[in-house]
């Protein structure tokens, strides 16, 4: 987070879902009876905190949007780091090493005491601590101690009450407590010991985990480090954005084995540690995006989580992992629980190798955007564990029955009647031919999209796209030979739709689009499937017959357009701006 002023305007930069966002505000602040309504300083002429709060409220849409949440969200938004949450009643003495390592990485840390009931919020305990407060952890240190009987090191933690006043811890190692007489003066100077009434105090690690309920650690990523931090321990980071879309990639958790494999999958390759260690620490963080800003529209945080599978030489070649893999294999690691927080974070010790991370919502068909981040002590490579888009369009051939052959013959005769002497049709005439074919097809009950006829048959958008797909000379019309090729495609798309519309509803639903397009010869990844569902699907994640045809037509147009410029299948093509505009207009 950065703040500066110019001409009575304040500029703040916040990290939001993988990007730094600049927020511009004026210096007008809400007041009541001459007092600031929200955040204010004890110094009458100090306003930076109130201006920062205003910018943060503008980022999320309103002051009301800032209500609730956790320290984790604020620390991440101000630094771009990744935060993990620890229940202190479940940690042991070895956890002090985690705190010390995090402090050496200059991580931000906050601790709090969860009240047993809402009326205990900000209640003071007998030993001077405040329930519900976000205490800052300002130092984690082994301190030399010498007593008449023994000498050694004791783990201490320094904290600060956000009130910044005399309300401090009163137990062992508090300001001027008798325990400090056993600390040599040079050690006191080294740790910067003071006894001011400023809300800052020391505690033993044992008392800390006994008195506090939870600890939040915000680990700073490479993008948050300044040049003067070089040489400090730092995390390698990889980031990927994705989304769960109803009908394509919103597969739910492992409790739904039929759809779990449809979730986005990510491959993590962990390289050996530079110091030769057998394993290294890895933090996986899954964040759902934009839920706070969408509260006014009724959006609530989804229950999200993730699982990890370690891949061997054979399974690492499979992209994506199919349903039977998840039925036959147990996850190597997983998050502790699916929970409706903005971010779910877990820390693991992983051996070098290849892993597959599957982020998901708990229930299937729940839509949302997410950010997947992986922090590691060693180098990692994060990529989609998905198919490459194949530039080969091969529709599955189906044997034509005598009844369908007769239908094809009648459609082609109708085409000749509509086309006239020049045997060419424009998009309106093509619509008449296609609507005629569907009417005849419905009479034989070979497919079920009766709603297509109720809406007036094929749309003009589809018909124009079909003409553009086959119109090689850019005349705006199709000749008879071009129509025959188009008709073959339409017949095969129609058969595919019939095969996967198992309920004969005239719609594809519940992940049928993915399988139908694969059967039609389109090898697509999750991102393209999500785009197609956004473009052609309903809110319920369904695809109508005419939209399926429109989808297939657009895919064929774009694939053929690209293949024309990439004859060697290099997955690269060059278009001038004029050429690209021409292609887009005619596709």
Number of C-alpha atoms within 10 A of each C-alpha: 17 11 16 11 13 8 7 9 14 19 17 23 22 22 19 17 19 15 11 16 15 15 18 17 17 15 14 11 14 11 10 8 6 7 10 14 12 14 13 16 12 7 7 7 7 11 16 16 13 20 23 21 17 25 25 23 17 16 21 16 15 14 15 11 18 17 10 8 12 12 21 22 17 16 24 22 21 18 24 24 26 28 25 19 20 16 12 19 12 10 11 10 10 8 14 20 13 11 20 18 13 20 20 15 18 19 23 22 26 21 26 21 20 16 16 10 7 9 8 14 15 14 14 13 12 10 13 14 22 23 19 19 20 20 24 19 24 18 18 22 20 15 17 16 17 13 11 6 5 7 12 10 12 12 17 19 23 22 22 23 22 14 14 12 13 13 20 23 23 17 16 16 19 19 21 13 12 10 13 16 12 13 16 13 11 10 13 14 10 9 14 8 15 13 13 12 13 16 18 26 24 25 20 18 20 14 14 17 22 11 16 18 19 17 23 22 25 25 26 24 20 14 11 14 16 8 6 7 12 9 7 11 12 22 20 16 24 18 14 15 15 20 21 26 25 25 30 30 29 30 30 26 23 21 11 13 15 15 22 24 24 25 23 25 23 21 23 23 17 22 18 17 17 9 8 8 10 11 17 19 15 22 21 25 23 25 21 25 20 17 19 20 15 15 13 12 8 8 12 13 18 20 20 25 27 25 19 21 19 20 18 11 9 7 14 17 11 14 16 22 17 14 14 11 12 16 13 8 10 12 14 13 17 17 19 12 12 17 16 16 19 21 24 24 20 20 16 15 13 18 17 17 16 20 22 25 23 23 29 31 26 23 17 24 21 18 17 19 15 22 18 24 20 23 25 24 19 20 16 20 15 21 14 20 23 18 13 12 13 14 20 14 14 12 17 13 10 10 6 11 9 9 10 15 11 12 16 18 12 14 20 18 13 16 24 17 12 16 20 10 8 9 16 20 23 16 20 13 17 24 20 17 22 19 19 16 18 22 15 15 15 14 9 12 11 15 20 19 22 16 15 19 14 8 9 9 19 22 16 13 10 20 21 19 19 27 26 25 23 20 18 12 9 12 10 16 24 27 18 17 12 16 22 15 11 17 16 14 18 17 16 16 23 19 19 20 28 22 14 18 22 13 12 15 16 21 25 26 23 18 19 20 25 23 16 21 22 16 18 21 16 22 20 17 19 24 17 13 19 21 13 20 22 15 11 18 23 15 11 11 22 23 24 21 25 21 21 23 21 20 20 20 24 19 18 20 21 16 17 16 17 18 18 12 14 15 11 9 14 9 14 11 13 10 11 8 9 8 11 12 12 11 15 12 10 16 21
